[in-house]
């Protein structure tokens, strides 16, 4: 059986690896001319680690962990709003959250398939979904490519999503713009976590290689860029507590990434059409406030491979894809909603709502210390399917 995967992000790679391990001939079509991850860092949550376990590389990613301590939510002046202990997460979910660079996790995945699987510098332009008697066909700037199944993993601005679901409005602007940076970890003591204040968020995540992954998010009109993104970050966050000014000051201006955040606010009617499956940001782009974008994409990829992997003909593929939609579409839509609600909580611009939020979180942390972990349960307690 043959599969074409469009897009070499986390969802596309996990689907490609899972299908390859089950004996499929896999081609990964990627418009970029090199396999270079978009973004700086990510947090691989327990659900993402379980997905990677099905491919045999969960432990390789666990080894990337830099710290196993508390994380905090603080105010811009440094006062603590809430704490989360890594050991408590491990006790409840069996794993910690592993911070890593995107490139290190992608290196683990790309090593699982031969280099000739990848067709780089090829841009998808459309897709024909196929039928019981006709295989699906990918339309590219290099010609037509047929396979038994095509996987649309081409990101938030998915060309294939528009072809499969032309009636769908697509991704919409969330109202949030974000900056990401990888910088040398400054000297001095600080705890990882997030800082919330004035409708803004700044995240601090130390990595095992001596660098820190940091990110800032704020409300803004879409499409605005700045001549000096580093200077803009300092303008917005430069008076917040240590190590935030030091982290921003230590960044190379050329490496500061700035992107508007888009989400699939209206759920897709299905995660497949014909013999084409859709996954990751192409299916359910979400805001980063749950840290679940890559984790959900990996869930999609391994689920698709587990269900479709045993198929021997178009009828079995159709049955497997129907089950894939049944397992993933509701969960994907739920994660989009949860991420949006978390963003509304963390980035509220209302002083009264912010004061109530901070007080409530502080009290709950003292009186019901496991409430935050209970709230994480529907997000990270996912288990991989066992197949058809």
C-alpha positions in Angstrom: 0.0 0.0 0.0 1.2 3.5 -0.8 0.7 6.7 1.1 1.6 10.3 0.3 2.0 12.6 3.4 1.9 16.3 2.6 3.8 18.3 5.2 6.8 17.3 7.4 5.7 18.7 10.7 5.0 16.6 13.8 1.7 15.3 12.6 2.9 14.4 9.1 6.1 12.8 10.4 4.3 10.6 13.0 1.8 9.5 10.4 4.6 8.7 7.9 6.7 6.8 10.5 3.7 4.9 11.8 2.7 3.8 8.3 6.2 3.0 7.3 6.6 0.8 10.3 3.5 -1.1 9.2 4.9 -1.8 5.8 3.5 1.0 3.7 5.5 2.7 0.9 5.5 6.3 2.2 6.4 9.5 0.4 6.5 12.8 2.3 6.0 15.8 0.2 7.3 19.1 1.7 7.4 22.5 0.0 10.4 23.6 2.0 13.8 22.8 0.4 15.2 21.5 3.7 13.7 19.8 6.8 13.8 22.7 9.1 11.2 23.0 11.9 9.1 26.1 12.1 9.4 27.5 15.6 11.8 27.3 18.5 10.7 25.0 21.3 7.8 22.9 22.5 6.6 21.0 25.5 6.0 17.3 24.9 3.2 16.4 27.3 2.4 12.9 28.6 -0.1 12.4 25.8 2.5 13.3 23.2 5.0 10.9 24.9 2.5 8.1 24.7 2.1 8.8 21.0 5.9 8.7 20.5 6.0 5.4 22.6 3.9 3.7 19.9 6.7 4.5 17.4 9.4 3.4 19.8 11.0 6.8 20.5 9.3 8.0 23.6 12.3 7.4 25.8 14.6 9.2 23.3 12.5 12.3 23.8 12.3 11.8 27.6 16.1 12.0 27.7 15.8 15.6 26.4 14.3 16.8 29.7 16.2 19.6 31.4 14.5 19.9 34.8 12.1 18.0 37.1 11.0 20.7 39.5 8.3 23.2 40.1 6.8 25.5 37.5 5.1 28.7 38.5 2.6 31.2 37.3 3.7 34.7 38.5 2.7 38.3 38.1 5.0 40.7 36.2 6.4 41.9 39.6 7.4 38.3 40.5 4.7 37.5 43.0 3.6 33.8 42.7 0.0 33.1 41.6 0.3 29.3 41.5 2.8 26.4 41.4 2.8 23.1 39.7 5.1 20.3 40.8 6.6 18.1 38.1 6.5 15.1 40.5 2.8 15.5 41.0 2.3 15.5 37.2 4.3 12.3 37.0 2.3 10.6 39.8 -1.0 11.4 38.1 -0.2 10.9 34.5 2.9 8.7 34.5 5.1 11.2 32.8 6.4 14.8 33.1 6.1 17.5 30.5 9.3 17.4 28.5 10.6 20.8 27.2 12.7 20.5 24.1 13.7 22.2 20.9 11.5 21.4 17.9 14.5 20.4 15.9 15.7 17.8 18.5 12.3 16.1 18.4 12.0 16.2 14.7 15.5 14.7 14.4 14.3 11.7 16.5 11.4 11.2 14.1 13.2 11.7 10.8 15.8 9.1 11.8 13.0 6.5 11.7 12.5 6.6 7.9 15.0 6.5 5.0 16.1 9.8 3.6 14.6 9.0 0.2 11.1 9.1 1.7 11.2 12.9 1.5 10.5 14.9 -1.6 11.6 18.4 -0.7 10.8 21.6 -2.6 7.5 20.2 -3.9 4.4 22.4 -3.3 1.0 20.9 -3.0 -1.6 22.8 -5.2 -4.7 20.7 -4.7 -6.1 17.2 -4.3 -8.6 14.8 -5.8 -10.1 12.8 -3.0 -10.6 9.6 -4.9 -13.4 7.0 -4.7 -14.0 3.3 -4.3 -12.8 2.8 -7.8 -10.2 5.6 -8.1 -7.1 6.3 -6.1 -6.7 9.8 -4.7 -4.3 12.2 -6.5 -2.2 15.0 -5.2 -1.7 18.0 -7.5 1.7 19.6 -7.1 3.9 22.0 -8.9 5.9 19.0 -10.1 3.0 17.1 -11.5 0.3 14.6 -10.3 1.0 12.0 -7.7 -1.3 9.0 -6.9 -1.4 6.8 -3.9 -3.8 4.6 -2.0 -4.1 7.3 0.7 -3.1 10.9 1.0 -2.5 12.6 4.3 -3.1 16.4 4.5 -0.7 17.6 7.1 0.1 20.9 5.4 -0.5 23.3 8.3 -2.8 26.1 9.4 -2.9 27.6 5.9 -3.6 24.2 4.4 -4.1 24.1 0.6 -5.6 20.6 0.8 -8.1 21.6 3.5 -9.5 24.3 1.1 -9.7 21.7 -1.7 -11.4 19.1 0.5 -13.8 21.4 2.4 -14.3 24.5 0.1 -17.3 25.5 2.2 -15.3 25.8 5.4 -14.2 29.3 6.4 -10.7 28.1 7.3 -8.4 29.5 10.0 -9.4 32.8 11.7 -7.2 35.3 13.6 -7.3 34.6 17.4 -6.5 38.2 18.3 -3.1 37.2 19.7 0.3 37.7 18.3 3.4 35.8 19.6 7.1 36.0 19.7 9.4 33.0 20.2 13.1 32.9 21.0 16.0 30.5 21.9 18.6 32.2 24.0 21.5 31.3 26.3 20.2 30.8 29.9 21.2 33.8 32.0 23.1 33.4 35.2 20.9 33.6 38.3 18.1 31.7 40.0 14.7 31.5 38.5 11.8 29.1 38.1 10.3 28.0 34.8 6.7 28.8 34.0 4.6 31.7 32.8 4.1 35.3 33.8 0.6 36.8 33.3 -0.3 40.4 33.4 -2.1 43.2 31.5 -3.4 40.8 28.8 0.1 39.6 28.1 1.9 36.3 28.7 5.6 35.5 28.9 6.8 31.9 29.1 10.2 30.7 30.4 11.4 27.1 29.7 15.0 26.0 30.4 16.3 23.4 28.0 18.9 20.6 28.5 21.4 22.2 26.1 22.0 25.3 28.3 19.6 27.5 26.4 16.1 28.7 27.4 13.1 28.7 25.2 11.0 31.8 25.8 7.9 33.2 24.3 5.7 36.3 24.7 2.1 36.9 23.6 0.0 39.9 23.5 -3.2 41.3 21.8 -2.6 43.0 18.5 -4.2 43.7 15.1 -3.2 41.0 12.6 -0.5 41.5 10.0 1.7 44.0 12.0 5.4 43.5 11.9 8.2 45.6 13.5 11.5 46.7 12.1 13.2 45.4 15.3 11.2 42.5 16.9 13.6 42.3 19.8 13.1 46.0 20.6 9.3 45.5 20.5 9.6 42.6 22.9 11.6 44.8 25.3 9.0 47.5 25.0 6.2 45.2 26.0 8.0 43.0 28.6 11.3 44.8 29.5 10.0 45.9 32.9 8.8 42.5 34.0 10.7 40.4 36.6 14.0 38.6 36.1 15.0 36.8 34.0 12.6 38.2 31.3 14.6 41.4 30.5 17.9 39.4 30.4 16.4 36.7 28.2 15.1 39.2 25.6 18.4 41.2 25.8 20.3 38.0 25.1 18.4 37.2 21.9 19.9 37.5 18.5 17.5 39.9 16.7 17.7 37.9 13.6 16.4 34.7 15.3 13.4 36.3 17.1 10.3 34.7 15.5 7.0 36.7 15.4 3.7 35.2 14.2 0.1 36.0 14.5 -1.9 33.1 16.0 -4.7 31.6 13.9 -7.2 28.9 14.9 -9.8 26.7 13.4 -12.7 28.2 15.3 -15.4 26.4 13.3 -14.8 22.6 13.5 -14.4 20.7 10.3 -17.3 18.4 9.4 -14.9 15.4 9.2 -11.2 14.6 9.3 -11.3 12.8 5.9 -12.8 13.0 2.5 -12.6 10.1 0.1 -9.2 8.5 0.7 -7.6 11.7 2.1 -7.1 12.2 5.8 -6.4 15.6 7.4 -4.5 16.1 10.6 -2.6 18.5 12.8 -2.9 22.3 12.3 -4.6 21.7 9.0 -7.5 20.1 10.9 -7.5 21.8 14.2 -5.1 24.8 14.5 -5.4 26.1 18.1 -3.9 28.8 20.2 -0.8 27.9 22.2 -2.3 28.4 25.6 -2.6 24.6 26.4 0.8 23.8 24.8 -1.1 21.1 22.8 -0.6 21.9 19.1 2.3 19.5 18.4 0.9 16.9 20.9 -2.4 16.8 19.2 -0.8 16.5 15.8 1.2 13.5 17.1 -2.0 11.9 18.5 -3.5 12.3 15.1 -0.6 10.8 13.3 -0.2 7.7 15.4 -4.0 7.2 15.5 -4.2 7.4 11.7 -1.4 4.9 11.3 -2.8 2.5 13.8 -6.2 2.4 12.2 -5.2 2.5 8.5 -2.0 0.5 8.8 -3.6 -2.9 8.5 -5.8 -1.9 5.5 -5.3 -4.0 2.3 -7.7 -2.2 -0.1 -9.7 0.9 -0.7 -12.7 -0.5 1.2 -10.7 -1.1 4.3 -9.1 2.3 4.0 -12.5 3.9 3.9 -13.6 2.0 7.0 -10.5 3.0 8.8 -10.8 6.7 7.9 -14.4 6.8 9.1 -13.1 5.5 12.5 -10.3 8.0 12.4 -12.8 10.8 12.1 -14.9 9.4 14.8 -12.0 9.2 17.2 -10.3 12.5 16.4 -12.7 15.1 15.2 -14.6 15.7 18.5 -11.3 15.6 20.4 -9.6 18.1 18.0 -12.5 20.5 18.3 -12.6 20.2 22.1 -8.9 21.0 22.3 -9.4 24.1 20.1 -12.1 25.3 22.4 -10.2 24.6 25.6 -7.1 26.4 24.2 -9.2 29.4 23.3 -10.8 29.5 26.8 -7.4 29.2 28.5 -6.2 32.1 26.3 -9.2 34.2 27.4 -8.3 33.4 31.1 -4.6 34.1 30.9 -4.7 37.1 28.6 -7.7 39.0 30.0 -7.2 42.8 29.8 -9.9 43.4 32.5 -8.3 44.5 35.8 -11.2 43.2 37.8 -11.3 39.8 36.1 -7.5 39.5 36.4 -7.6 40.3 40.1 -10.3 37.7 40.6 -8.4 35.1 38.5 -5.2 35.6 40.5 -7.0 35.4 43.9 -9.0 32.4 42.8 -5.9 30.5 41.6 -4.0 31.3 44.7 -6.8 30.1 47.0 -7.5 27.0 45.0 -3.8 26.2 45.0 -3.7 26.2 48.8 -7.1 24.6 49.4 -7.4 22.1 46.5 -3.8 21.6 45.3 -4.7 18.9 42.8 -7.4 20.9 41.0 -5.1 22.1 38.3 -4.1 18.5 37.6 -7.7 17.4 37.5 -8.3 20.1 34.8 -5.4 18.6 32.8 -6.9 15.1 32.8 -9.1 15.4 29.7 -6.1 16.9 27.8 -3.2 14.7 28.7 -4.7 11.4 29.8 -5.3 10.2 26.2 -4.2 6.7 25.3 -3.3 5.5 21.8 -5.8 3.2 20.0 -5.0 -0.4 19.7 -6.0 -0.6 16.0 -9.1 -1.8 14.2 
